[in-house]
Amino acid sequence: MKIRPFRLSLLGLSLFVPAALCAVVLFLIIYSGQAIVFNGLGFLSRITWNLGNLYSDPVTINGIQIPLGANYGILVFIIGTLASSLIAILIAVPLSVGAAIFLAEAVPELERSRPRWMPPIRPALSMLVELVAVVPSVVFGLWGVAVLVPFIGKYLAPSGNGYGLLAASIVLALMITPIIATTLLDSLMQIGKENRESAFALGATHFEVVSKVMLPMVRTTLIGGIVLALGRALGETMAVLMVSGGAINILPTSIFSPVSTIASFIVSQLDSAESDPTNMAVRSLAEIALVLFVITLAVNATAKLLTSGALSVRNRK
Amino acid sequence: MSVTVNNQPRFQALALRRAIISHIGWIACGLGLLLVIGPLLDIVGVVAFNGISAFSLKLFTTTTNGTAGGLLNAIEGTLVISAGGMLIAVPIGVGAGIYLAEYGSNKLGNTIRFLSDVLTGTPSIVLGYFSYIVFVTTLGWDFSVLAAAITIAILIVPYLARITELALRQVPNTMREAGFALGASEPAVVFKIVLPGAISGVVTGALLALAISVGETAPLIYTAGWSNYLWNGKLTNAPIGYLTYVIWTFIDQPDARSHALAFAAAFLVMLVVLAINIGVRLIIRRTKLT
């Protein structure tokens, strides 16, 4: 085989990308190794996260040094992550489905009667929906703290405290609507004229055409978009950290309870983990990061399988 | 005959019900769109109003002092970290994009593409924590510009590679063939024909990556640290400030001055991010129309 230096050097550059990913996974595994051994499977099912006594001499268990009384369990954060993401999905799906249908079907109808001097509306509206996705997470968090949390505290929460699961879910919902809406909009626009026209010919109203003919056709893509949005919601950090209230060692009891997600907990623990002389807290945090990586990887892979059309009913011949 | 007569009112009732359901459906959909776009407008409005009213000359000329003062150190830090990240990521990302577009239609290319997608989907906090344990603690760089820039680079490289690949694939194959027919070498075809033909797409990708790096927070908390002072030029062992840090920590402070700083920082970040994204979309639309 002929050696092509140009191709090889380009290949070398592109191998940086998978190398970075492998390095991330590998170093997280190596670094958290002792923590994985010490925490065992109970890591996922224990409620208490206790750094132990950082000022007394560390004790040695099974050859691993840990602070006296240390106990690491992340069930609270797993529940917090799942609860906030699922509620966010529940809020986001109807909104984004409605928005996508309106953009795809109603706006062209409205535009038919638009005066000549007016610029087209749909590109502007769909651009606005796309722009929601690019607003930095921390700006969403700022808006949550300044607008949403006081609102929830004043009108909804019985305790008068707006920080908690509901605020986190609403902010997450707003952040993921554009993902679902644009995925759905794209696939709605690709539906063939014949399908719509035959539905119209049967006497269906325009809304019936959309809800009973077009939506079922794009069901798989819609589910793919929702799973993709779920993947984003699970890993979201800053916005959740700012509005969720940050709970440790207590499971949420209502939608107004303070919660922590896996991602927000990692950020909030930086200072206290650093003060652990045995480093076990930092190692356990690495194990949490690994758990988060595995969860999002599984969710994103599912989304990819769904949106790629491999499972689509229409492709089955 | 009598049957149809008897059914007439029922048909009318059914038609009426269908019409009503349709109207309710459309109104609900419109409401959905309103609820998606409304918060965006509110966010832009609230941040712009509070941000602009906090603007003063002092904001751009002095550094933060506790939770007061200006934002000069944070603005500088964001620029330094983003520039550093781009400096590392653009050559790698564009190179990877070229490889994937020109020679990547094989198993190896598909594997790289898949792993690049996985990297895109990895939560940024996981990348930040990776950098913390590797660069900040194990290599002993402490909180530093280099650790932050490398983290940002890992974050944006997959975007750059993907957008570059898409842009290069738009260049028609006949142009490559014409180049080869004239006896051009592979690098000449890539750098003198394909890349110039797709340069607007590549620049678009770089700008979007810049927008991401300016707005990112989570990976920097564990790598950049925070500093009240201007950057001292050291790549390692010196923490550096950045705008998004001001947003999430100063809004939790009790006094109004630090809130004003948080909003001012948020306004600057949002301005850059939205300007880049709106500009890029308008340009793409114009080139598509012509």
Interface residues (C-beta under 8 A of the other chain):
Chain A: R4 F6 R7 S9 L10 L11 L13 S14 L15 F16 V17 P18 A20 L21 C22 A23 V24 F27 L28 Y31 P94 L95 S96 V97 G98 A99 I101 F102 L103 A106 P123 L125 M127 L128 V129 E130 L131 V132 V134 V135 P136 S137 V138 V139 F140 G141 L142 W143 V145 A146 V147 L174 T177 P178 A181 T205 H206 F207 E208 V210 S211 G231 L234 G235 E236 T237 M238 L241 M242 A263 I266 V267 L270 V282 L285 A286 A289 L292 F293 T296 L297 N300 K304
Chain B: R18 A19 I21 S22 H23 G25 W26 A28 C29 G30 L31 G32 L33 L35 V36 I37 P39 L40 L41 D42 I43 V46 V47 N50 P91 I92 G95 A96 G97 I98 Y99 L100 E102 Y103 G104 L108 T111 I112 L115 S116 D117 V118 L119 G121 T122 P123 S124 I125 V126 L127 Y129 F130 I133 V134 T137 T138 I154 V157 P158 A161 S185 E186 P187 V190 A211 V214 G215 E216 T217 A218 I221 Y222 T244 I247 W248 I251 D252 A262 F263 A266 V269 M270 V273 L274 N277 I278 R281 R285
